[in-house]
Amino acid sequence: MEQDPRLDRNRAIESMSAEDLEDFLTEAIGLYAEETRTELDALRTFSEARLLLNNRGLVLALNNAEFRISITKTR
């Protein structure tokens, strides 16, 4: 009997770390920008941006605006 592929996807999501999600979002945002031809001024991790924060996250700059996307795994 074949296993439901959704179960494997759910397990992968449950085991995802904050760093994994940071990598996933970085790639997804980059792909979206390419597909829509949206010019990003910058896309960096908190660490790359030298922010002294204890959590993972991204700094996204576009069109003279800057966004900080904080990632905190709660369970």
VOVEX-673902 format. One record per residue (C-alpha): residue in one letter; z, x, y. Coordinates in Angstrom, 1 decimal. Last residue first. Layout:
VOVEX-673902
+-----+--------+--------+--------+
: res :      Z :      X :      Y :
+-----+--------+--------+--------+
:   A :      Z :      X :      Y :
...
+-----+--------+--------+--------+
This chain:
VOVEX-673902
+-----+--------+--------+--------+
: res :      Z :      X :      Y :
+-----+--------+--------+--------+
:   R :   18.6 :    6.9 :   24.4 :
:   T :   18.6 :    7.2 :   28.2 :
:   K :   15.8 :    9.7 :   28.7 :
:   T :   15.5 :   10.5 :   32.4 :
:   I :   12.1 :   11.2 :   34.0 :
:   S :   11.9 :   11.3 :   37.8 :
:   I :    8.5 :   10.7 :   39.5 :
:   R :    8.5 :   12.2 :   42.9 :
:   F :    5.7 :   11.0 :   45.2 :
:   E :    4.1 :   12.7 :   48.1 :
:   A :    1.7 :   11.1 :   50.6 :
:   N :   -0.9 :   12.8 :   52.7 :
:   N :   -3.7 :   11.3 :   50.6 :
:   L :   -2.3 :   12.6 :   47.3 :
:   A :    0.7 :   14.6 :   46.2 :
:   L :    2.4 :   14.0 :   42.9 :
:   V :    5.7 :   15.7 :   42.1 :
:   L :    6.6 :   15.3 :   38.5 :
:   G :    9.9 :   15.0 :   36.5 :
:   R :   12.5 :   16.5 :   34.3 :
:   N :   16.2 :   16.2 :   35.0 :
:   N :   18.8 :   18.6 :   36.3 :
:   L :   17.3 :   19.0 :   39.8 :
:   L :   16.8 :   22.1 :   41.9 :
:   L :   13.3 :   21.5 :   42.9 :
:   R :   11.2 :   24.6 :   42.5 :
:   A :    7.9 :   22.7 :   42.6 :
:   E :    7.0 :   24.2 :   39.2 :
:   S :   10.4 :   23.1 :   37.9 :
:   F :    9.9 :   19.6 :   39.3 :
:   T :    6.6 :   19.5 :   37.5 :
:   R :    3.5 :   19.7 :   39.6 :
:   L :    0.5 :   17.6 :   40.5 :
:   A :   -1.0 :   18.5 :   43.9 :
:   D :   -3.6 :   17.3 :   46.4 :
:   L :   -5.0 :   14.9 :   43.9 :
:   E :   -8.6 :   13.7 :   44.6 :
:   T :   -9.3 :   10.5 :   42.9 :
:   R :  -12.7 :   10.6 :   41.1 :
:   T :  -11.7 :    7.5 :   39.1 :
:   E :  -12.2 :    9.2 :   35.8 :
:   E :  -11.0 :   12.6 :   36.9 :
:   A :   -7.9 :   11.2 :   38.6 :
:   Y :   -7.1 :    9.1 :   35.6 :
:   L :   -7.4 :   12.1 :   33.3 :
:   G :   -5.1 :   14.1 :   35.5 :
:   I :   -2.6 :   11.3 :   35.7 :
:   A :   -2.7 :   10.9 :   31.9 :
:   E :   -2.3 :   14.7 :   31.3 :
:   T :    0.7 :   15.0 :   33.6 :
:   L :    2.2 :   11.8 :   32.2 :
:   F :    2.0 :   13.1 :   28.6 :
:   D :    3.4 :   16.5 :   29.6 :
:   E :    6.4 :   14.9 :   31.4 :
:   L :    6.8 :   12.5 :   28.4 :
:   D :    7.0 :   15.4 :   26.0 :
:   E :    9.5 :   17.1 :   28.4 :
:   A :   11.7 :   14.0 :   28.5 :
:   S :   11.6 :   14.0 :   24.7 :
:   M :    9.6 :   11.8 :   22.4 :
:   S :   11.3 :   10.9 :   19.1 :
:   E :   11.3 :    7.2 :   19.8 :
:   I :    7.6 :    7.3 :   20.9 :
:   A :    6.5 :    9.1 :   17.7 :
:   R :    8.5 :    6.7 :   15.6 :
:   N :    6.8 :    3.8 :   17.3 :
:   R :    3.4 :    5.3 :   16.8 :
:   D :    4.1 :    5.8 :   13.1 :
:   L :    5.2 :    2.1 :   12.8 :
:   R :    2.1 :    0.9 :   14.7 :
:   P :   -0.1 :    2.6 :   12.0 :
:   D :    1.2 :   -0.1 :    9.4 :
:   Q :    1.6 :    1.8 :    6.1 :
:   E :   -1.0 :    1.4 :    3.4 :
:   M :    0.0 :    0.0 :    0.0 :
+-----+--------+--------+--------+
